Amino acid sequence: MSAEAGHLAGEMAAPELTWGSFNVFSYMPNMPKVAYLVLANLMGGQETGGLCVTTEEEIAEAIKVHRSQAGRGLLHLGLARMVFRKTKGLYQLNPMLSGFRTPVEHKMAIDAMPEEDWLDVEDFQERYERAFADHQEEVRIRTLERKQGRAHTEEGVADLNAARRRARG
């Protein structure tokens, strides 16, 4: 069936991708398995230039995991600077992983990238591990702040209740 006939029949036409340079996979960091499953799903459904229109729920369904696991994969891909979340349901693959119409488009996209997004560097694993450690520290700090906030709130309620008892007594 032609792309036009498929479109008329209500089917989505395959994206027009004719060029990609995926030697970057030799630099893949050691991430949880789910991150690779999510990446394969995104790469398979990308539009030209690496734009991916999908949700965590759709990814989870496609790779047969819980939505939270798809989110975990996206988190690790983001920390590795392989996938960027633009908005809810809209992700951008790193240009080094994206498909393009021509080698010239691909090179232009890579040339426009900030150096910190390059994937084919010797310290890629270390950068990913540093980003993951920083993320874990941020989570730890936020958790402590929430607990402290709750403790202050609980103390405040206890103080208020004690003041009410004293006022009645």
C-alpha positions in Angstrom: 0.0 0.0 0.0 1.4 3.4 -0.9 1.9 6.0 1.9 -0.9 8.1 0.3 -3.3 5.1 0.3 -2.3 4.2 3.8 -3.0 7.8 4.9 -6.3 7.8 3.2 -7.1 4.5 4.9 -6.5 6.1 8.3 -3.0 4.6 8.8 0.0 6.7 9.7 2.6 6.9 7.0 6.2 6.0 8.0 8.3 9.1 8.8 10.7 10.1 6.0 14.1 9.3 7.4 16.9 8.4 5.1 20.0 9.3 7.0 21.4 8.6 10.5 24.9 8.1 11.9 24.5 5.8 14.8 28.1 5.0 15.5 27.5 6.9 18.7 26.1 3.7 20.2 29.7 2.7 20.8 29.7 5.3 23.5 26.4 4.3 25.2 26.6 4.6 29.0 25.8 1.8 31.3 22.1 2.6 32.1 19.2 0.5 33.3 17.8 -1.8 30.7 14.5 0.1 30.5 16.3 3.2 29.2 17.5 1.2 26.2 14.0 -0.1 25.6 12.6 3.5 25.8 15.3 4.8 23.5 14.6 2.1 20.9 10.9 2.9 21.0 11.6 6.6 20.6 14.0 6.1 17.7 11.6 3.9 15.9 8.8 6.4 16.1 10.7 9.6 15.6 9.9 12.3 13.0 12.6 13.7 10.8 15.1 15.5 13.1 14.4 13.4 16.1 11.1 14.8 17.3 9.0 12.2 19.2 5.4 12.8 19.9 4.3 10.3 22.5 3.5 9.9 26.2 5.0 7.9 29.0 1.8 5.8 28.9 2.2 5.1 25.2 5.9 4.2 25.6 5.1 1.9 28.6 2.4 0.1 26.6 4.7 -0.3 23.6 7.5 -1.8 25.6 5.2 -3.6 28.0 6.3 -2.0 31.3 4.6 0.1 33.9 4.4 3.8 33.2 6.7 4.6 36.1 9.4 2.4 34.5 9.0 4.2 31.2 9.5 7.5 33.2 12.6 6.0 34.8 14.0 5.2 31.3 13.3 8.7 30.2 14.9 10.1 33.3 18.1 8.2 32.6 18.1 9.1 28.9 17.7 12.7 29.9 20.6 12.5 32.4 22.7 11.0 29.6 21.6 13.9 27.3 20.3 11.5 24.8 16.7 12.6 25.0 15.3 16.0 26.0 11.7 16.5 27.2 10.3 19.6 25.5 6.8 19.4 27.0 4.4 16.7 28.2 4.2 14.2 25.3 6.9 15.8 23.2 10.5 14.6 23.3 13.6 15.5 21.2 16.3 12.9 20.5 19.9 14.2 20.6 20.8 15.1 17.0 23.5 12.4 17.2 20.8 9.8 17.5 18.2 11.4 15.2 17.3 10.5 11.7 17.4 13.1 8.9 16.5 13.4 5.3 20.1 14.1 4.2 23.7 13.8 5.6 23.9 17.6 5.3 20.9 18.1 7.6 22.4 15.7 10.1 25.7 17.5 10.1 24.1 20.9 10.4 22.1 19.7 13.5 25.2 18.2 15.1 27.3 21.3 14.4 24.6 23.5 16.1 24.7 21.4 19.3 26.3 22.7 22.5 29.4 20.8 23.3 27.9 19.4 26.6 25.4 17.5 24.5 28.0 15.6 22.5 27.7 11.8 23.0 30.9 10.6 21.2 33.3 11.7 23.9 35.6 9.6 26.0 34.1 10.7 29.3 30.5 10.1 28.3 30.1 7.4 31.0 31.6 9.7 33.7 29.4 12.6 32.7 26.3 10.4 32.9 27.3 9.0 36.3 28.0 12.5 37.6 24.6 13.7 36.3 22.9 10.7 38.0 24.7 11.3 41.3 23.7 15.0 41.1 20.1 13.9 40.5 20.2 11.5 43.4 21.5 14.3 45.7 18.8 16.7 44.5 16.2 14.1 45.3 17.7 13.4 48.7 17.7 17.2 49.6 14.1 17.6 48.4 13.0 14.6 50.5 14.7 16.1 53.6 13.2 19.5 53.0 9.7 17.9 52.6 10.2 15.9 55.8 11.4 19.0 57.7 8.5 21.0 56.3 6.1 18.3 57.5 7.8 18.2 60.9 7.5 22.0 61.2 3.8 21.7 60.2 3.2 18.9 62.7 5.0 20.9 65.5 2.9 23.9 64.6 -0.4 21.9 64.8 0.8 20.4 68.1 1.6 23.9 69.4 -1.7 25.2 68.3 -3.6 22.3 70.0 -1.6 22.9 73.2 -2.5 26.6 73.1 -6.1 25.8 72.6 -6.1 23.3 75.6 -4.4 26.0 77.7 -7.0 28.6 76.7 -9.9 26.2 77.6 -8.3 25.1 80.8 
